[in-house]
Amino acid sequence: MNMRDEPDFEESCEESLSGPFEDSESKPHHLELRAGGALLAIEASAGMRPVLIYAGPDISGITGEELALLATRQHAPGTPSIPLRGSLLNEIGTGISGPSGITGHREGQDWALDLRVVSTKMVNGKSIHVRCEDKKARIGTNHVFEIDASTGMLRSSTSVDNIGDAPFQIDWCAALCLPFDQRLERFLSFTGRWAQEFQIEEVALFNGSIVRENKSGRTSHDVFPGGILACRDTTEQSGLALGFHLAWSGNHKLRVDRHSDGRGFLQLGELLFPGELRLEAGERYQTPQLLSVWSQNGTNGIAQAFHRFFNDTVADPRTRNKPRPVHFNTWEAVYFDHDEDTLIELAKSAASVGAERFVLDDGWFGGRRNDATGLGDWWVSEDVFPNGLHQLVKTVRELGMEFGLWFEPEMVNPDSDLYRTHPDWVLGADSVEIVPFRGQLTLDLTKKEVVTYLFEKISKLVNEYGIDYIKWDMNRDTHHPGSEGKGAMHRQTMAVYGLLDRLREKHPALEIESCSSGGGRADYRILERTDRIWTSDNNDARERQIIQRGAAHFFPLRILGSHVGPRRCHITGRELPMAFRVGSAVFGSMGMELDLRDESEEDLAILKAGIALYKKHRHLIHEGSYLALPSAKGTNLVGCVARDKQEAFFSYAKLETDLATLPQRIHFAGLDPAKDYQLRMIWPETNPSISSPSIVDQADLQGKGVRISGAALVDFGVQPPLTFPDTCLFYHLRAFE
C-alpha cells in the first residue's frame, strides 16, 4: 500500500530533486526564498544536516550567509563541546535538546535518525525542495517549502520514504520543526467546547513545552490545529506575530517548545495511534501541510493573510465569486417533527423575508424520528413523505431558492437497517468497549464497500432531487478508530476526503458545508472540498459575537455560517431582540434557523430589513480587509474596509453594561487619513439611544450623516450612543471624491 496523500504534489517534488547538487562541499550551501514580504533561508550542504536559518518577515538586503553568521552559536559550560544546530526535524541523531520532529524505528532498531542532505533544488524561484537520507537507517525525507507571493504564507510539508527492505514504524512526524523569533513570548491558543468554539486562551512567557493533542477523529471543539505567537506588546493592529495552522481534518498534535538555550521551535503534525503508520519497503508517508504566516501589523495582519490565501488559493473557483446565499435551515424551526405542509409554509415564509437557499435538516430519512435511530438509512422516509420530497423541492425552486439537504454520512445508529445488515461496518478496538456518544457509531470508511454504499445513496438523491447543497455533519468523536485490529484514523480521514472528492467530481455544481456539531471540523484541508463552515450550533447572538471573532483569525467571513436564531436560544435559554440577532448574523455567511411562525410581524419586518442590508453590503463584508479592533470591556468592534479604502462597514456590539457613565469612544481603523468620509449609522433602523439628544441626533447619523476626516475617525474616534446591552450598531463609511 502506498500511503501518498497528495500524489501530484509529491511527484513534482520528486522531479525537482532529480537535479545535481549545485555547489561544492567547500562552503555551506544556502538557499533563500522571498515572496509576499516573507523570507526563508536554509543551509543545506551535501552530506550535512539541513538547517533552517531563518523564517519570518523579509529583511531587506540580507543573505542566507549573513543570517547564518549573525546566528553564530558557541560552546557554553555544561553543554556539548560543539554547538548543536539541529535540522529541519531535529531528529534524535542530531542530539539537539527538546523533542524530535520525527520518531520511529525498525523493530526497535534504526531509531536514532540522522538525516543528511542528498540534493536540493529551487523550483521556478517559488519553492525549495530538500532531499535528505539516513543511509544507515535507510530512511529518506523530502522537505518542500513554498511561499505564497500575495500573502507571504509559507506552506511546508515532509514526506518520509522507507528505502530499506524491512518495514519501518513511524510514531510521529511533524511537517517541520519551525524555529520562531525569541521575541514571540505569548501563545494565543484557540480552544473551547461544543457551542463555545474558537475561544482564545493566552499563555504568557514560559520555558519548556506547551503540548495540545487531539484524538477525537476531527479537528475538535477544544483543540484547534493552529494558533498565534505574539510579542509582549503585540495588539490587534501592531507588533510582530506568527500565525500557524495544520491543514488536516483528523487527529493532530501541536507543540510549542522554548528551550533553555533560548531557541524556540513549533511543531504540528498528525497524531498517530500505536502501530497506525507502518511503512513497508518502498512506501511513503506525506505529512499534512503546515501553513505559517508572519505579520508586523498585529493579529489583524495574520487574519487578513489567511483570508486572502483562502480566497486566492483554497476556495473553489465555482463559488469564489458567487455571492453567498442567505440560508434558511429548518433545524431550530421543527427539529425532528417533519411535515410536508409545515415545511412548505416555512419555505414560503423564508422566501418572503429574503432567503435564497432552503436547507432541510435532520429527520427526513429512514426511521429517523429522533437522534437514536435511522442514521445510515439514506432514503426519504415514506412515513413522513409518502410522495418523496418532490413537492417540497418544487415549491422551494418556484420561490427562487436553492434546495439543500442534511446528511451525516460517516455515522450509523445501531437502530438502523444499515447496522442490522452490516454490524461489521464500524470502527472499533476489539479489546475495549465502544464509548457511548449520541447513540452513534463511526462507519469504517477504510472499507471500499462502505464508501461505495454512501456514494451511491447520496449521489442517487442528488440526482433525483437536483440537490444544490449538502450540509455534511459529523456529530461524534471517534475514540477507538480501529479497523481489522489496527489504528485507522489516518486512512479514515483520507477516505472522507476521497468520498467528498468523488461526489464533487460526479456533481460539479454541488456545494457542501462542513458541520461537525458546529465547528468541530474546520481546517484548510476540508475546505479544499467544502464551501462553508457551520461555525457553531450556538445561535445565541451574544455568544456568537465572541465565537465568530475567534474563528475569523483563520477563516474569512464569507464561509463562516452565522444564523439568526429564535428569540429564546435553546442552548443558553437567553432571550434576545430581533435587531441584535440580525446584527450578530450579518458579519458572516448569513442565514436563519428559527420558526418564522413564532415571530411577530414587527420582528419579521426587522429580519427582512436586516437581510436586505446584508445583501446590499455582503460584497464589502466578504471581500474587504477584515479588522478586529480593541474596544471597551463588554463590547465587540469589527469591520471590513474596501481594498481601495473608499468604503468601510463596522459593527459595534454592546454585550454588557458599563461601569462608566457613558461608553468609551470607538476608534475605526484601516481608513485613509487623507480622505473625508460620510459617516452614517445604518443599523438598527430606529434610534438605539436610551436618552436624547445623542450623537445620533446631533450628527444626523441615521439620516444624511456627517462628513469627517479619516484621521479624526481613527485617532480621535466616535462617541457611541448610550444603549442597552444586546445592541448592535452598524456604521457605514463612504469616502468623498
Secondary structure, DSSP 8 states (H G I E B T S, - for coil): --B-S-HHHHHHHHHHTTS---S-TTS--EEEEEETTEEEEEE--TTS--EEEEEEE--TT--HHHHHHHT-----TTS-SS-----SS--GGG--SS--SEEEEBTTBS-S---EEEEEEEETTTEEEEEEEETTTTEEEEEEEEE-TTT--EEEEEEEEE-SSS-EEEEEEEEEEEE--TT--EEEEEEEETTEEEEEEEE-S-SEEEEEEE-SSSS-SS--SEEEEE-TT--SSSB-EEEEEEE-SS-EEEEEEE-TTS-EEEEEEE---TT-EEE-TT-EEE--EEEEEEESBHHHHHHHHHHHHIIIIIS-HHHHTS----EEE-HHHHTT---HHHHHHHHHHHHHHT--EEEE-SS-BTT-SSTTB-TT--SB-TTT-TTTTHHHHHHHHHTT-EEEEEE-TTEE-SBSHHHHH-TTSB---TTS-----TT-EEB-TTSHHHHHHHHHHHHHHHHHHT--EEEE---S--S--EETTEE-HHHHHHHHHHHHHHHHHHSTT-EEEE-BTTBSS--TTGGGT-SEEE--S---HHHHHHHHHHHTTTS-GGGEEEEE--SB-TTT--B--HHHHHHHHHSSEEEE-S-GGGS-HHHHHHHHHHHHHHHHHHHHHHHSEEEEE---TTEEEEEEE-TTSSEEEEEEEE-S--SSSS---B---S--TTSEEEEEEEESSS---SSSS-HHHHTTTTTT-EEEEHHHHHHT-B------SSEEEEEEEEE--
